[in-house]
Amino acid sequence: MLRRLREIPPTAGLPLQAADLLPRGDALTARLAAQLGTPPLQLECSGTAALLIALATLRERAPGRDVVVVPAFTCPLVAIAVHRLGLTLRLCDTRPDHWDMDRRALAELCDERTLAIVPTHLAGLVADLDAPLAVAREHGAFVIEDAAQALGARDGGHSVGLRGDVGFFSLAAGKGLSIFEGGLLVTRDDDLRHALYATAARDVPAKPGWELRRSLELLGLAALYHPLGLRLAYGIPLRRALREGDPVAAVGDDFPPDIPFHRVGRWRRGVGSRAATRLPAFLAANRTRALARVARLRALPGVTVFEEAPHTTGSWPFLMLLMPDAHRARAALAALWTSGLGVSRLFVHALPDYVYLADRVPHTPTPNATDFAARAITISNSHWMDDASFEHVVAVLAAMLG
Ligand SMILES: *Cc1c(COP(=O)(O)O)cnc(C)c1O
């Protein structure tokens, strides 16, 4: 009976514990930098706010450059941030059957106007950086690594975010370690780090009202982040949105135009800092679970399962697969999306295909990204996704593919 009232979250978030809510210190950034082996991290109120600060800082260094190149399959907030700064967005199509930017398309899109290229580590897996770094070097552009989904992912033994000029992580609800909303900036360049700090010191207001709201939301997250609470907070709105024929709202891709911009208070930093003590063990367990399940999914005929590239380790918030065609992706979602078993979609569309973004996104056709969005499904890597639930999902997919 209870089983039907449970909802497995679509991603593996690190659950908060009661003791986290009574923090003593607030050394969130220092703790994470030590764990990840990064230079000092800069905390902002969201991943998007971190991206805004990175773009504004880089623009001051290269005032003649005003174009930002992003993959066509990424978070709508990235497009909203670029638009918000008055910069020009260019969408790079992905390579076939993947979310990485297509190398040739990227080379054609970049020129002396390019301010930054934003390779994106989706699903906690390390993106290709060789092509973006080479193209950026050729044109004198910067590289911003979007590691919003990849806190803890490693590339050649180092944290992601350090090969590009700047990297950012998200601490939003559902993205691993969370303080409900938060973001981190990282760079290996000392001068740039000081410039990023200076931009934030100049541009980010305190806004205690926003901080109070986020603190209450974090308490709500702590109270409801378990399978019964998630039914209420996530499952019921999901089903309502799908009933109303609104998959964009169902996955939460319908972001408001305004990006909150304020300082993160001491209490939330303290909560994050306490929860972060459990992050290394959490990531290790998630990875072990994910690698075993990837092996199971690989046996399904006709699906592409996304895995770690050589010399990289993922942070594995969920498993991502590509169905052989859009028809079977729709069928899989019809059978599983509202089953409570952690099956979902990452982004419903490629960026040009969101109606609500039409005034902010160029209407360039990006057929590979559109095809990718229509065929991709995600399977939660939450620890609440037990073996029985996972095997049920595999059996449904196998019947569909057989
Ligand atoms: C979530 C996300 C962002 C934005 O991060 P927020 O902390 O939600 O502002 C940016 N890029 C990607 C790929 C994301 O998944």
The ligand as a Tripos MOL2 file, in Angstrom:
@<TRIPOS>MOLECULE
LIG
   15    15     1     0     0
SMALL
NO_CHARGES

@<TRIPOS>ATOM
      1 C1         20.5970   23.4710  -12.9480 C.3       1 LIG1
      2 C2         21.4610   23.8680  -14.0670 C.ar      1 LIG1
      3 C3         21.9090   25.1860  -14.2100 C.ar      1 LIG1
      4 C4         21.4690   26.2960  -13.3000 C.3       1 LIG1
      5 O1         21.8010   26.0870  -11.9660 O.3       1 LIG1
      6 P1         20.8390   26.7020  -10.8090 P.3       1 LIG1
      7 O2         21.6220   26.4680   -9.5590 O.co2     1 LIG1
      8 O3         19.5590   25.9590  -10.8610 O.co2     1 LIG1
      9 O4         20.6740   28.1470  -11.1130 O.co2     1 LIG1
     10 C5         22.7430   25.4650  -15.2570 C.ar      1 LIG1
     11 N1         23.1300   24.5100  -16.1270 N.ar      1 LIG1
     12 C6         22.7300   23.2410  -16.0240 C.ar      1 LIG1
     13 C7         23.2030   22.2300  -17.0080 C.3       1 LIG1
     14 C8         21.8650   22.8760  -15.0050 C.ar      1 LIG1
     15 O5         21.4370   21.6100  -14.9230 O.3       1 LIG1
@<TRIPOS>BOND
     1     1     2 1
     2     2     3 ar
     3     2    14 ar
     4     3     4 1
     5     3    10 ar
     6     4     5 1
     7     5     6 1
     8     6     7 2
     9     6     8 1
    10     6     9 1
    11    10    11 ar
    12    11    12 ar
    13    12    13 1
    14    12    14 ar
    15    14    15 1
@<TRIPOS>SUBSTRUCTURE
     1 LIG1         1 GROUP 0 **** ****
